[in-house]
Amino acid sequence: MRLLIFFYTFCTVSVMKIVFSTGAGGHKNSLVFPSGKTFLVPSTSGGRQVKSLEEMPWKNKVTVALNDATKRSKSLQKVRMTKNDIIGIAPKRNNDNKQNVQKITPNAVELKERNIFWNAIGSWKGKKKEAEVKKEKEADKEPLAVTRFRQYLRINTEQPRPDYQKNRDFLFDYAAELGLQAWEYECVPGKLFVGITIDGTDPNLPALLLYSHSDVVPTVPSKWIHPPYDAFKDAEGNIYARGAQDMKCVGVQYMEALRLIFAANGHKPFLRTVHILFGPDEEIGGYDGMEKFIQTDKFRAMNVGFALDEGLASETDEYRVFYGERAVWWLKITCRGAPGHGSRFIENSAGPKLSSILNSFNEYRARQHRLLKANSNLFLGDVTSVNLTKIEGGVQQNVIPNKFTAYFDVRVTPTDDYKKLEAMFTEWCTKAGPDVVYEFVYKSISDKTTPVDPSQNEWWRELSQVFSEEKCKISKEIFCGGTDSRYLRQAGIPAIGFSPMINTPVLLHDHNEFLNERVFMDGVQLYSKIVPRLANLRA
């Protein structure tokens, strides 16, 4: 419910009523005058949508911008207001037909209304302070690991504009809290990796990499039951925030596992060097992050022998462990043909060619779907999926176009033969007719998998023993999407995707993403067993 606050200011001609409401064009948080002119009150809280005055970050002054729909200029005129001139803002039209902001000195009558208005602001600030105290009291009652998790979640690292600096500062402070020293690295200016290196007693042995990414996908706040960057915890211990599952949970679980390990052994060094690395851009492909980072001297000097990265939640009591992932192929297929009038049977037109392409792809899609449904031992990542995502073409209802373009999202399982698959696409284009061609909008290579046979992989042998000792049921799978692990595997570094979240709905990239604090803490305990076993693995 919108909070409407009224106060009055006297102009030379009339009394004006200012209302906090939705202004012209659907703008939120605006000062609306009876004349129809609107003052926008922009949020200074990182661009998030603010629904009411109670959520406005006033801090004893506000910024007001005049929004005149008739102005040709897109720029907004702004004026800073303090307590003494909050009452004195009014629109004024000059002879040059430009809209300006005019300050009006308040008189004795106005002072009362101004104080009423400002008392409302003070009341809001008081409520905010009470809320902060309440959060501090809640933090006193919860495990420190959960508090750090929620603090990390409150940092808005949403693509396409993550707050990399705030994220960096938090992680540097976090490392210092654990007696560790963080470092930073940029492959592309502004896109920060944050790393922590714990030197092992034998630096010649290949190191263990604990990897996570800090960025998260966009949100639609109106679809959330709690603001996506408040890290609200309900009575059941469910923590709602973007990144709760994907994948800030894992980054904090690494750190809190180290806290437990250090508390038990007094910072006794591991045999192998351990790197904790936070990546900047996995959610937009990792092209400026991990893809470039593995080609640097910095990464080569890290001497990584094995990596842990993200997995998925499991709705059962089985942990999902990922040893590979499907490649991402985005295809563009262009069908050219003869144009003509819509009333005629035009030979060699583009439409029938497009129809042939759609039939070929959909038949293959149906075969893969049947294969998945027929074998209960298969997971989604074990088959290749094909989906039509966009069609372009046509200029007018009665005109046969000379071109149609179809776009497909293909996710190729690593067990498929890439060359045979491409040959099949070529065959379908030939079958459709002349002037039908395909090209890759994007093509990743992800045909490398990490061996999950103890006799072939000593890292997996040690990891699977921990799962067995901790009585963890596991499901070994191919990841259906894409992660930064593909760059590591293609570079010859074995990597396992593992996010310890059982009995949890899969909500990555979804509205109301959450993780229960008990599930989170169980993951911390499990990583506190995994890390020393892998870090002390003898050659």
Legacy VTK file of the C-alpha trace (Angstrom):
# vtk DataFile Version 3.0
C-alpha trace
ASCII
DATASET POLYDATA
POINTS 539 float
0.000 0.000 0.000
1.396 3.370 -0.963
2.071 5.802 1.811
0.572 9.155 0.868
1.873 12.187 2.641
0.274 15.538 2.087
1.679 18.908 2.797
0.988 22.361 1.466
3.059 25.150 0.084
1.825 28.566 -0.952
2.764 29.916 -4.398
1.928 33.372 -5.638
-1.372 32.117 -7.034
-2.572 29.075 -5.109
-1.956 26.389 -2.506
-0.284 23.263 -3.892
-0.822 19.757 -2.591
2.083 17.335 -2.943
1.346 13.633 -2.920
3.745 10.692 -2.912
2.263 8.406 -5.524
2.796 6.974 -8.994
3.560 9.819 -11.357
3.195 10.307 -15.080
4.410 7.429 -17.168
4.139 5.003 -14.283
7.087 6.465 -12.391
7.345 5.448 -8.746
8.157 7.650 -5.761
7.143 10.951 -7.302
5.892 14.274 -6.000
2.673 14.952 -7.892
1.271 18.479 -8.177
-2.374 19.299 -9.009
-1.188 20.803 -12.292
-0.107 17.344 -13.371
3.574 18.107 -13.186
5.594 15.394 -11.493
8.735 15.411 -9.396
10.594 12.096 -9.482
12.288 11.008 -6.283
14.900 8.507 -7.510
16.168 5.705 -5.311
19.780 5.842 -4.201
19.779 2.208 -3.124
21.477 0.700 -6.137
18.579 1.107 -8.526
16.155 -1.265 -6.846
12.460 -0.643 -7.144
11.130 1.274 -4.147
7.465 0.730 -3.448
6.667 3.287 -0.766
7.957 6.277 1.145
8.859 3.967 4.025
11.521 2.373 1.823
13.087 5.628 0.636
16.735 6.213 1.677
16.215 9.825 2.849
19.226 10.260 5.154
18.150 13.829 6.128
17.981 15.048 2.550
16.488 13.931 -0.724
17.122 14.413 -4.401
14.144 15.573 -6.430
14.153 15.591 -10.224
11.547 17.336 -12.354
9.977 15.037 -14.913
8.134 16.964 -17.633
6.723 14.703 -20.306
6.675 17.632 -22.757
10.418 18.223 -22.478
12.464 17.149 -25.456
15.581 16.714 -23.354
15.912 13.371 -21.578
18.012 14.887 -18.821
16.390 15.558 -15.440
16.866 18.813 -13.560
17.755 18.143 -9.951
17.853 20.109 -6.728
19.230 19.031 -3.343
16.825 19.565 -0.461
17.433 19.666 3.278
14.932 19.859 6.101
14.600 23.625 5.736
13.667 23.684 2.080
11.744 20.436 1.660
8.571 22.557 1.690
9.810 25.012 -0.874
9.727 23.132 -4.146
7.259 24.079 -6.862
7.057 24.024 -10.679
7.263 27.290 -12.570
6.905 27.876 -16.298
9.131 30.526 -17.821
8.413 32.463 -20.977
10.779 30.196 -22.912
8.415 27.283 -22.178
11.077 25.403 -20.207
10.252 23.709 -16.922
12.311 24.675 -13.862
12.367 24.096 -10.133
11.739 27.082 -7.898
12.469 27.265 -4.177
9.893 29.153 -2.103
10.750 30.416 1.353
8.325 28.878 3.857
6.199 31.188 5.956
4.791 30.569 9.420
1.741 28.727 8.123
3.896 26.375 6.086
6.263 25.550 8.923
3.636 23.418 10.645
3.041 21.352 7.508
6.765 21.041 6.889
7.311 19.736 10.418
4.501 17.214 9.988
6.182 16.043 6.810
9.625 15.863 8.345
8.345 14.088 11.444
7.070 11.388 9.117
10.575 11.125 7.707
11.994 10.920 11.220
9.486 8.217 12.082
10.634 6.218 9.076
14.265 6.644 10.103
13.376 5.475 13.590
11.683 2.382 12.191
14.736 1.733 10.057
16.991 1.941 13.104
14.698 -0.440 14.986
14.854 -2.839 12.043
18.660 -2.695 12.046
18.759 -3.430 15.775
16.371 -6.335 15.206
18.702 -7.719 12.521
21.638 -7.459 14.916
19.698 -9.335 17.596
18.745 -12.018 15.077
22.400 -12.319 14.101
23.331 -12.912 17.743
21.006 -15.920 17.819
22.137 -17.540 14.561
25.434 -19.255 13.690
28.138 -16.891 12.500
28.289 -18.827 9.232
24.641 -17.978 8.542
25.245 -14.321 9.370
28.142 -14.144 6.910
26.028 -15.928 4.302
23.237 -13.391 4.661
25.687 -10.485 4.556
27.137 -11.831 1.308
23.650 -12.235 -0.156
22.828 -8.588 0.590
25.546 -7.419 -1.800
23.839 -6.756 -5.118
26.002 -8.503 -7.708
23.217 -8.769 -10.252
24.193 -8.799 -13.907
24.633 -6.711 -15.955
25.938 -4.269 -13.303
27.295 -6.194 -10.318
28.716 -4.174 -7.447
32.179 -5.662 -7.872
33.861 -3.214 -5.499
31.519 -3.860 -2.588
31.839 -7.582 -3.252
35.624 -7.291 -3.288
35.703 -5.347 -0.013
33.466 -7.900 1.717
35.620 -10.830 0.593
38.867 -9.089 1.561
37.472 -8.402 5.041
36.161 -11.962 5.258
39.596 -13.360 4.448
41.259 -11.121 7.043
38.744 -12.295 9.643
39.984 -15.858 9.055
43.618 -14.788 9.244
44.068 -15.043 5.476
45.195 -12.558 2.862
43.087 -11.998 -0.240
44.296 -10.924 -3.668
42.535 -9.585 -6.731
43.027 -9.987 -10.463
41.409 -8.518 -13.563
41.406 -10.042 -17.023
39.072 -7.257 -18.131
39.115 -3.895 -16.303
36.457 -3.733 -13.614
35.630 -7.451 -13.582
37.377 -8.569 -10.436
38.465 -12.024 -9.437
39.039 -12.285 -5.706
41.322 -15.058 -4.552
42.793 -16.452 -1.357
45.828 -18.706 -1.370
46.800 -20.987 1.513
50.297 -22.270 0.860
50.862 -25.985 1.322
53.930 -27.643 2.792
54.728 -29.142 -0.620
54.132 -26.396 -3.214
55.253 -28.715 -6.000
52.141 -30.854 -5.648
49.142 -29.831 -7.798
46.868 -27.524 -5.807
43.212 -27.752 -4.837
40.919 -25.047 -6.239
37.687 -24.165 -4.437
35.812 -22.126 -7.028
32.580 -20.145 -6.963
31.206 -17.147 -8.819
29.942 -14.000 -7.116
27.631 -12.666 -9.828
23.931 -13.494 -9.946
21.163 -13.295 -12.542
18.601 -10.453 -12.726
15.511 -10.371 -10.529
11.926 -9.153 -10.821
11.369 -7.804 -7.276
7.587 -7.645 -7.676
7.527 -11.435 -8.102
9.332 -12.067 -4.805
7.613 -12.504 -1.459
10.642 -10.842 0.168
13.060 -8.337 -1.423
15.721 -10.357 -3.294
18.670 -8.645 -1.603
17.378 -8.506 1.972
18.346 -12.115 2.778
15.146 -12.419 4.795
14.978 -15.491 7.046
11.532 -16.831 7.890
10.419 -18.835 10.923
11.425 -22.107 9.247
14.954 -20.832 8.623
14.502 -20.372 4.870
16.757 -17.568 3.636
15.327 -15.762 0.612
17.770 -14.017 -1.706
19.120 -14.086 -5.213
22.249 -16.216 -5.052
21.040 -18.319 -2.121
21.388 -21.446 -4.295
23.370 -20.102 -7.255
25.923 -19.917 -5.796
26.891 -17.648 -2.923
26.049 -20.474 -0.546
29.007 -22.523 -1.775
31.466 -19.624 -1.570
30.585 -19.056 2.089
30.575 -22.803 2.803
34.200 -22.938 1.644
35.117 -20.083 3.977
33.202 -21.378 6.971
34.615 -24.869 6.464
38.066 -23.301 6.742
36.984 -21.543 9.939
36.053 -24.926 11.445
39.267 -26.533 10.224
41.427 -23.735 11.652
39.581 -23.868 14.972
40.356 -27.579 15.208
44.006 -27.587 14.126
45.234 -24.057 14.820
46.044 -23.132 11.218
48.147 -26.214 10.664
49.144 -26.048 6.983
47.807 -28.502 4.426
50.083 -30.695 2.359
48.863 -29.112 -0.865
48.249 -25.462 -1.614
44.585 -24.478 -1.516
43.149 -21.643 -3.604
39.709 -20.145 -2.942
38.608 -18.206 -6.009
35.535 -16.021 -6.599
34.757 -15.419 -10.292
33.072 -12.301 -11.728
30.857 -13.242 -14.671
29.772 -16.876 -14.853
26.136 -15.864 -15.282
26.912 -14.173 -18.603
29.156 -16.929 -19.926
32.442 -16.372 -18.118
34.019 -14.988 -21.291
35.754 -12.093 -19.516
36.350 -14.208 -16.434
37.352 -17.852 -16.275
37.728 -18.310 -20.037
40.424 -15.628 -20.091
41.836 -16.319 -16.632
42.943 -19.884 -17.396
45.126 -18.484 -20.187
47.076 -16.171 -17.859
50.436 -16.669 -16.184
48.678 -15.986 -12.886
46.471 -19.036 -13.300
49.297 -21.240 -14.551
51.335 -20.279 -11.475
48.490 -21.541 -9.276
49.306 -25.092 -10.442
45.706 -26.312 -10.084
45.327 -30.086 -10.053
41.651 -30.436 -9.145
38.679 -28.093 -8.756
35.350 -28.022 -6.978
32.619 -25.819 -8.436
28.845 -25.432 -8.396
26.189 -28.091 -8.698
22.424 -28.072 -8.217
19.966 -28.564 -5.402
18.355 -31.971 -4.990
14.703 -32.453 -4.109
15.549 -35.849 -2.606
18.088 -36.991 -0.015
20.662 -37.707 -2.751
23.457 -35.211 -3.332
23.941 -34.421 -7.018
27.561 -34.597 -8.150
28.431 -33.340 -11.644
31.427 -34.662 -13.564
30.741 -32.984 -16.919
28.314 -30.704 -18.681
26.604 -30.234 -21.996
27.999 -27.901 -24.642
25.972 -24.859 -25.650
25.299 -24.556 -29.390
23.165 -21.673 -30.630
22.252 -22.224 -34.269
20.966 -19.751 -36.840
19.406 -21.357 -39.916
18.613 -19.145 -42.904
16.111 -20.281 -45.537
16.120 -18.153 -48.713
13.659 -18.440 -51.584
11.650 -16.680 -54.258
9.292 -13.895 -53.112
5.859 -13.210 -54.561
2.219 -12.387 -54.037
0.457 -14.208 -51.212
-2.271 -15.478 -53.560
0.069 -17.570 -55.759
1.913 -20.910 -55.530
5.467 -19.632 -55.766
8.060 -22.286 -56.562
11.202 -22.455 -54.416
9.788 -20.150 -51.721
11.318 -19.886 -48.250
8.270 -21.111 -46.304
8.366 -24.818 -47.238
12.111 -24.856 -46.594
11.564 -23.499 -43.101
8.852 -26.120 -42.551
11.288 -28.888 -43.523
13.917 -27.570 -41.096
11.399 -27.364 -38.262
10.233 -30.932 -38.927
13.800 -32.300 -38.900
14.732 -30.585 -35.646
11.471 -31.467 -33.924
11.723 -35.135 -34.939
15.236 -35.294 -33.474
14.014 -33.527 -30.330
11.227 -36.086 -29.912
13.701 -38.987 -30.275
15.954 -37.576 -27.574
12.979 -36.994 -25.273
11.760 -40.578 -25.760
15.267 -41.848 -25.009
15.320 -39.934 -21.726
11.866 -41.109 -20.646
12.515 -44.743 -21.558
15.608 -45.129 -19.347
15.241 -44.311 -15.654
19.029 -44.353 -15.279
19.430 -41.372 -17.600
19.368 -37.730 -16.528
18.645 -34.645 -18.615
22.350 -34.038 -19.118
22.749 -37.494 -20.702
20.814 -36.550 -23.837
21.047 -33.701 -26.341
18.170 -31.236 -26.167
16.939 -29.085 -29.061
14.551 -26.151 -28.773
13.320 -23.592 -31.286
13.709 -20.178 -29.663
13.017 -17.583 -32.371
11.757 -17.178 -35.964
12.267 -14.077 -38.107
10.748 -13.225 -41.489
7.963 -11.575 -43.431
7.162 -7.995 -44.370
3.412 -7.943 -44.977
0.420 -10.279 -44.736
0.000 -10.695 -48.514
3.685 -10.875 -49.446
5.662 -14.129 -49.599
9.054 -13.213 -48.098
12.368 -14.107 -49.658
13.840 -15.267 -46.339
13.008 -16.920 -43.036
15.481 -17.338 -40.187
15.117 -19.860 -37.365
17.143 -19.973 -34.159
17.706 -23.098 -32.087
19.202 -23.685 -28.643
21.011 -27.028 -28.717
22.643 -28.496 -25.599
25.014 -31.273 -26.607
25.820 -34.048 -24.160
29.568 -34.824 -24.022
28.984 -38.408 -25.175
27.639 -37.211 -28.547
29.969 -37.058 -31.549
30.278 -33.374 -32.480
31.242 -34.065 -36.103
28.327 -36.435 -36.664
25.923 -33.917 -35.166
27.152 -31.135 -37.443
26.939 -33.475 -40.451
23.312 -34.163 -39.507
22.536 -30.425 -39.493
24.102 -30.104 -42.946
22.017 -33.029 -44.208
18.805 -31.410 -42.934
19.654 -28.153 -44.723
20.327 -29.996 -47.978
17.060 -31.891 -47.632
15.142 -28.626 -47.121
16.241 -27.295 -50.515
18.710 -24.887 -52.107
19.890 -21.765 -50.294
19.363 -23.201 -46.812
22.413 -22.792 -44.574
23.232 -22.907 -40.877
25.799 -21.075 -38.798
26.785 -20.952 -35.152
25.817 -17.844 -33.225
27.692 -19.419 -30.334
29.438 -22.748 -29.969
31.130 -24.026 -26.842
33.242 -27.130 -26.559
32.494 -29.295 -23.545
33.403 -32.828 -24.530
35.756 -33.430 -21.612
34.488 -35.157 -18.477
36.089 -35.847 -15.118
36.641 -39.570 -14.467
34.473 -40.809 -11.594
36.146 -44.188 -11.381
38.327 -44.424 -8.226
40.919 -46.431 -10.130
41.331 -43.639 -12.694
41.124 -40.524 -10.535
42.779 -40.229 -7.111
40.921 -36.994 -6.373
37.593 -38.691 -6.998
38.682 -41.687 -4.929
39.307 -39.436 -1.925
36.133 -37.401 -2.440
33.925 -40.471 -2.818
35.418 -41.937 0.368
34.315 -38.826 2.282
30.803 -39.207 0.870
30.796 -42.828 1.985
32.115 -42.075 5.475
29.550 -39.284 5.954
26.794 -41.620 4.711
25.939 -39.321 1.822
23.953 -40.829 -1.006
25.115 -39.379 -4.314
23.890 -39.206 -7.888
26.619 -38.807 -10.550
25.340 -36.648 -13.400
26.151 -34.515 -16.431
25.206 -30.889 -15.745
22.325 -29.889 -18.025
23.425 -26.240 -18.315
26.781 -24.508 -18.400
29.240 -23.489 -15.668
32.795 -22.171 -15.497
33.960 -25.749 -14.905
33.861 -26.356 -18.652
36.886 -24.093 -19.099
38.802 -26.041 -16.473
37.919 -29.438 -17.939
38.803 -28.329 -21.462
42.183 -27.220 -20.078
42.715 -30.743 -18.745
41.906 -29.970 -15.104
39.444 -32.403 -13.509
36.505 -30.598 -11.910
33.474 -31.711 -9.932
30.332 -29.631 -9.513
28.893 -29.992 -6.036
26.469 -27.781 -4.112
25.434 -29.594 -0.902
21.688 -28.875 -0.945
19.463 -31.913 -0.397
15.701 -31.955 0.191
15.570 -28.543 -1.459
13.542 -27.378 -4.478
15.657 -26.308 -7.452
15.202 -22.532 -7.572
18.298 -21.156 -9.267
17.316 -18.246 -11.567
13.743 -18.502 -10.242
11.634 -16.096 -8.213
11.845 -16.576 -4.435
15.146 -18.447 -4.518
15.924 -19.662 -1.015
18.052 -22.039 1.009
17.277 -23.344 4.465
19.878 -22.439 7.083
20.038 -26.024 8.368
20.784 -27.334 4.884
23.384 -24.598 4.512
25.061 -25.501 7.813
25.084 -29.201 6.901
26.981 -28.178 3.775
29.543 -26.297 5.865
30.112 -29.413 7.964
30.465 -31.586 4.869
32.988 -29.245 3.263
34.943 -29.190 6.527
35.475 -32.925 5.932
36.108 -32.692 2.188
38.661 -29.867 2.103
41.338 -31.359 4.404
41.040 -34.779 2.762
41.655 -33.345 -0.694
44.228 -30.796 0.487
46.243 -33.513 2.244
45.993 -36.037 -0.586
49.402 -37.605 -1.051
50.825 -38.063 -4.505
LINES 1 540
539 0 1 2 3 4 5 6 7 8 9 10 11 12 13 14 15 16 17 18 19 20 21 22 23 24 25 26 27 28 29 30 31 32 33 34 35 36 37 38 39 40 41 42 43 44 45 46 47 48 49 50 51 52 53 54 55 56 57 58 59 60 61 62 63 64 65 66 67 68 69 70 71 72 73 74 75 76 77 78 79 80 81 82 83 84 85 86 87 88 89 90 91 92 93 94 95 96 97 98 99 100 101 102 103 104 105 106 107 108 109 110 111 112 113 114 115 116 117 118 119 120 121 122 123 124 125 126 127 128 129 130 131 132 133 134 135 136 137 138 139 140 141 142 143 144 145 146 147 148 149 150 151 152 153 154 155 156 157 158 159 160 161 162 163 164 165 166 167 168 169 170 171 172 173 174 175 176 177 178 179 180 181 182 183 184 185 186 187 188 189 190 191 192 193 194 195 196 197 198 199 200 201 202 203 204 205 206 207 208 209 210 211 212 213 214 215 216 217 218 219 220 221 222 223 224 225 226 227 228 229 230 231 232 233 234 235 236 237 238 239 240 241 242 243 244 245 246 247 248 249 250 251 252 253 254 255 256 257 258 259 260 261 262 263 264 265 266 267 268 269 270 271 272 273 274 275 276 277 278 279 280 281 282 283 284 285 286 287 288 289 290 291 292 293 294 295 296 297 298 299 300 301 302 303 304 305 306 307 308 309 310 311 312 313 314 315 316 317 318 319 320 321 322 323 324 325 326 327 328 329 330 331 332 333 334 335 336 337 338 339 340 341 342 343 344 345 346 347 348 349 350 351 352 353 354 355 356 357 358 359 360 361 362 363 364 365 366 367 368 369 370 371 372 373 374 375 376 377 378 379 380 381 382 383 384 385 386 387 388 389 390 391 392 393 394 395 396 397 398 399 400 401 402 403 404 405 406 407 408 409 410 411 412 413 414 415 416 417 418 419 420 421 422 423 424 425 426 427 428 429 430 431 432 433 434 435 436 437 438 439 440 441 442 443 444 445 446 447 448 449 450 451 452 453 454 455 456 457 458 459 460 461 462 463 464 465 466 467 468 469 470 471 472 473 474 475 476 477 478 479 480 481 482 483 484 485 486 487 488 489 490 491 492 493 494 495 496 497 498 499 500 501 502 503 504 505 506 507 508 509 510 511 512 513 514 515 516 517 518 519 520 521 522 523 524 525 526 527 528 529 530 531 532 533 534 535 536 537 538
